[in-house]
Amino acid sequence: QVQLIESGGGLVQAGGSLRLSCAASGRTFSNYAMGWFRQAPGKEREFVAAISRRGGNTYYADSVKGRFTISRDNAKNTVILQMNVLNPEDSAVYYCAARMSAAATNFNDYAYWGQGTQVTVSS
């Protein structure tokens, strides 16, 4: 089992940037593909970005492509979501997730989840 803790959320103006971090503990981090998902009030949880176990492959939702970057440091058991050019539609609770297999874009494929961190983008 792996435990995940997100940090880095907050309030930012439109056009600004935030950097989310997810710290993992428990099992060998490099055995897990990692994903970021988000959920806004009244909406379903949606895929944001994912990265393969060694970081060689990354995947993005169309809505964030070119603005967000996912990366990982297996030596530090950390996955990062760099978010640039934020807009109010990016406001949501952001969740880090892990799965012991290839990266995936469906939240049902992830077994482990963090508690989430709130991102609010003001216009």
C-alpha contacts under 8 A as a table, 3 or more apart, distances in Angstrom:
res1	aa1	res2	aa2	distance
1	Q	26	G	6.12
1	Q	27	R	6.19
1	Q	112	Y	7.77
2	V	24	A	6.54
2	V	25	S	5.61
2	V	26	G	4.64
2	V	27	R	5.52
2	V	98	A	7.88
2	V	112	Y	6.74
3	Q	24	A	5.54
3	Q	25	S	5.20
3	Q	26	G	6.07
3	Q	112	Y	7.23
3	Q	113	W	7.54
3	Q	114	G	7.10
4	L	22	C	6.34
4	L	23	A	5.67
4	L	24	A	4.67
4	L	25	S	6.71
4	L	96	C	6.97
4	L	97	A	7.44
4	L	112	Y	7.54
4	L	113	W	6.26
4	L	114	G	4.60
4	L	115	Q	7.69
5	I	22	C	5.39
5	I	23	A	5.25
5	I	24	A	6.63
5	I	96	C	7.70
5	I	114	G	5.23
5	I	115	Q	6.66
5	I	116	G	7.73
6	E	20	L	6.97
6	E	21	S	5.54
6	E	22	C	4.30
6	E	23	A	6.47
6	E	95	Y	7.16
6	E	96	C	6.58
6	E	114	G	6.31
6	E	115	Q	7.05
6	E	116	G	6.06
6	E	117	T	6.07
7	S	20	L	5.76
7	S	21	S	5.26
7	S	22	C	6.41
7	S	117	T	6.16
8	G	18	L	7.06
8	G	19	R	5.85
8	G	20	L	4.52
8	G	21	S	6.10
8	G	117	T	7.27
9	G	18	L	7.05
9	G	19	R	7.51
9	G	20	L	6.23
9	G	117	T	5.33
9	G	118	Q	5.22
9	G	119	V	4.94
9	G	120	T	7.94
10	G	18	L	7.89
10	G	117	T	7.97
10	G	118	Q	6.11
10	G	119	V	5.05
10	G	120	T	6.11
11	L	119	V	6.17
11	L	120	T	4.74
11	L	121	V	5.87
11	L	122	S	7.29
12	V	16	G	6.11
12	V	17	S	7.21
12	V	18	L	7.60
12	V	119	V	7.93
12	V	120	T	6.35
12	V	121	V	5.00
12	V	122	S	6.25
13	Q	16	G	5.58
13	Q	86	L	7.68
13	Q	87	N	7.82
13	Q	121	V	5.36
13	Q	122	S	4.76
13	Q	123	S	6.17
14	A	85	V	6.97
14	A	86	L	5.38
14	A	87	N	4.75
14	A	88	P	6.44
14	A	121	V	5.72
14	A	122	S	5.67
14	A	123	S	5.28
15	G	84	N	7.14
15	G	85	V	4.19
15	G	86	L	4.94
15	G	87	N	6.21
16	G	84	N	6.16
16	G	85	V	5.37
16	G	86	L	5.51
17	S	82	Q	7.55
17	S	83	M	5.40
17	S	84	N	4.37
17	S	85	V	6.11
17	S	86	L	6.15
18	L	82	Q	6.25
18	L	83	M	5.22
18	L	84	N	6.70
19	R	80	I	6.93
19	R	81	L	5.76
19	R	82	Q	4.51
19	R	83	M	5.94
20	L	80	I	5.65
20	L	81	L	4.99
20	L	82	Q	6.35
20	L	83	M	7.80
21	S	78	T	6.79
21	S	79	V	5.89
21	S	80	I	4.63
21	S	81	L	6.45
22	C	78	T	5.54
22	C	79	V	5.21
22	C	80	I	6.36
22	C	96	C	6.30
23	A	77	N	5.99
23	A	78	T	4.73
23	A	79	V	6.81
24	A	29	F	6.84
24	A	77	N	5.38
24	A	78	T	6.17
25	S	29	F	7.38
25	S	77	N	7.10
28	T	31	N	5.69
28	T	32	Y	7.68
29	F	32	Y	5.70
29	F	74	N	6.32
29	F	77	N	5.71
30	S	33	A	7.59
30	S	53	R	5.32
30	S	54	R	6.35
30	S	74	N	5.82
30	S	77	N	7.91
31	N	53	R	5.98
31	N	100	M	5.92
31	N	101	S	7.43
32	Y	52	S	7.64
32	Y	53	R	5.33
32	Y	98	A	5.82
32	Y	99	R	5.23
32	Y	100	M	4.47
32	Y	101	S	6.24
32	Y	102	A	7.85
33	A	50	A	7.40
33	A	51	I	5.93
33	A	52	S	4.72
33	A	53	R	4.48
33	A	98	A	5.74
33	A	99	R	5.40
33	A	100	M	6.22
33	A	101	S	6.10
33	A	102	A	5.81
33	A	103	A	4.96
33	A	104	A	7.96
34	M	50	A	5.60
34	M	51	I	5.43
34	M	52	S	6.66
34	M	53	R	7.23
34	M	79	V	7.39
34	M	96	C	7.24
34	M	97	A	5.68
34	M	98	A	4.60
34	M	99	R	6.54
34	M	103	A	6.56
35	G	47	F	7.84
35	G	48	V	7.54
35	G	49	A	5.66
35	G	50	A	4.02
35	G	51	I	6.33
35	G	96	C	5.83
35	G	97	A	5.06
35	G	98	A	6.29
35	G	103	A	7.29
35	G	104	A	7.51
35	G	105	T	7.65
36	W	47	F	6.55
36	W	48	V	5.40
36	W	49	A	5.21
36	W	50	A	6.17
36	W	81	L	7.69
36	W	94	Y	6.82
36	W	95	Y	5.59
36	W	96	C	4.72
36	W	97	A	6.17
37	F	45	R	6.54
37	F	46	E	5.45
37	F	47	F	4.56
37	F	48	V	4.98
37	F	49	A	7.03
37	F	94	Y	5.71
37	F	95	Y	5.12
37	F	96	C	6.51
37	F	97	A	7.60
37	F	107	F	7.44
38	R	45	R	5.51
38	R	46	E	5.43
38	R	47	F	6.64
38	R	48	V	6.71
38	R	92	A	5.80
38	R	93	V	5.40
38	R	94	Y	4.27
38	R	95	Y	5.84
39	Q	43	K	6.28
39	Q	44	E	6.03
39	Q	45	R	4.38
39	Q	46	E	6.25
39	Q	92	A	5.20
39	Q	93	V	5.31
39	Q	94	Y	6.60
40	A	43	K	5.39
40	A	44	E	7.35
40	A	45	R	7.45
40	A	91	S	6.67
40	A	92	A	4.28
40	A	93	V	6.30
41	P	92	A	7.33
45	R	107	F	7.52
46	E	107	F	7.40
47	F	60	Y	7.86
47	F	61	A	6.34
47	F	105	T	5.77
47	F	106	N	6.73
47	F	107	F	6.90
48	V	60	Y	5.82
48	V	61	A	5.16
48	V	64	V	6.96
49	A	58	T	7.25
49	A	59	Y	5.38
49	A	60	Y	4.35
49	A	61	A	6.23
49	A	69	T	7.90
49	A	70	I	6.51
49	A	105	T	7.53
50	A	58	T	5.65
50	A	59	Y	5.09
50	A	60	Y	6.64
50	A	70	I	6.92
50	A	103	A	6.03
50	A	104	A	6.76
50	A	105	T	6.94
51	I	55	G	5.63
51	I	56	G	7.49
51	I	57	N	5.72
51	I	58	T	4.44
51	I	59	Y	6.41
51	I	70	I	6.79
51	I	71	S	7.00
51	I	72	R	7.74
51	I	103	A	5.91
52	S	55	G	4.94
52	S	56	G	6.21
52	S	57	N	5.29
52	S	58	T	6.47
52	S	102	A	6.11
52	S	103	A	5.10
53	R	56	G	7.73
53	R	101	S	7.85
53	R	102	A	7.14
53	R	103	A	7.52
54	R	57	N	7.97
54	R	74	N	7.59
55	G	58	T	7.02
55	G	71	S	6.77
55	G	72	R	6.32
58	T	70	I	7.09
59	Y	105	T	7.90
60	Y	64	V	6.59
60	Y	65	K	5.69
61	A	64	V	5.62
61	A	65	K	6.16
62	D	65	K	5.19
64	V	67	R	5.41
64	V	68	F	5.58
65	K	68	F	6.15
66	G	69	T	7.73
67	R	83	M	6.14
67	R	84	N	5.11
67	R	85	V	6.15
67	R	86	L	7.79
68	F	81	L	6.73
68	F	82	Q	5.48
68	F	83	M	4.46
68	F	84	N	5.98
69	T	80	I	7.92
69	T	81	L	5.66
69	T	82	Q	5.05
69	T	83	M	6.61
70	I	79	V	7.23
70	I	80	I	5.62
70	I	81	L	4.60
70	I	82	Q	6.39
71	S	79	V	5.71
71	S	80	I	5.21
71	S	81	L	6.65
72	R	77	N	7.70
72	R	78	T	5.67
72	R	79	V	4.13
72	R	80	I	5.94
73	D	76	K	5.41
73	D	77	N	6.00
73	D	78	T	5.33
73	D	79	V	6.33
74	N	77	N	4.82
74	N	78	T	6.46
75	A	78	T	7.95
83	M	86	L	6.69
86	L	90	D	6.39
86	L	121	V	6.76
87	N	90	D	5.59
87	N	91	S	7.60
87	N	121	V	5.96
87	N	122	S	7.54
87	N	123	S	7.27
88	P	91	S	5.52
88	P	120	T	7.21
88	P	121	V	4.68
88	P	122	S	5.80
88	P	123	S	6.14
89	E	121	V	7.70
90	D	119	V	7.56
90	D	120	T	7.50
90	D	121	V	6.79
91	S	118	Q	7.75
91	S	119	V	5.26
91	S	120	T	4.54
91	S	121	V	5.46
92	A	118	Q	6.03
92	A	119	V	5.46
92	A	120	T	6.59
93	V	116	G	5.81
93	V	117	T	5.35
93	V	118	Q	4.34
93	V	119	V	5.98
94	Y	116	G	5.26
94	Y	117	T	5.26
94	Y	118	Q	6.20
94	Y	119	V	6.96
95	Y	113	W	6.83
95	Y	114	G	5.90
95	Y	115	Q	6.75
95	Y	116	G	4.44
95	Y	117	T	6.65
96	C	113	W	5.87
96	C	114	G	5.43
96	C	116	G	6.99
97	A	110	Y	6.13
97	A	111	A	7.39
97	A	112	Y	5.44
97	A	113	W	4.49
97	A	114	G	6.43
98	A	110	Y	5.63
98	A	111	A	6.35
98	A	112	Y	5.13
98	A	113	W	6.63
99	R	102	A	7.58
99	R	103	A	7.45
99	R	109	D	7.09
99	R	110	Y	4.86
99	R	111	A	5.66
99	R	112	Y	6.66
104	A	107	F	7.83
104	A	109	D	6.69
104	A	110	Y	7.89
105	T	109	D	7.81
106	N	109	D	5.63
106	N	110	Y	7.63
107	F	110	Y	5.62
108	N	111	A	7.68
110	Y	113	W	7.56
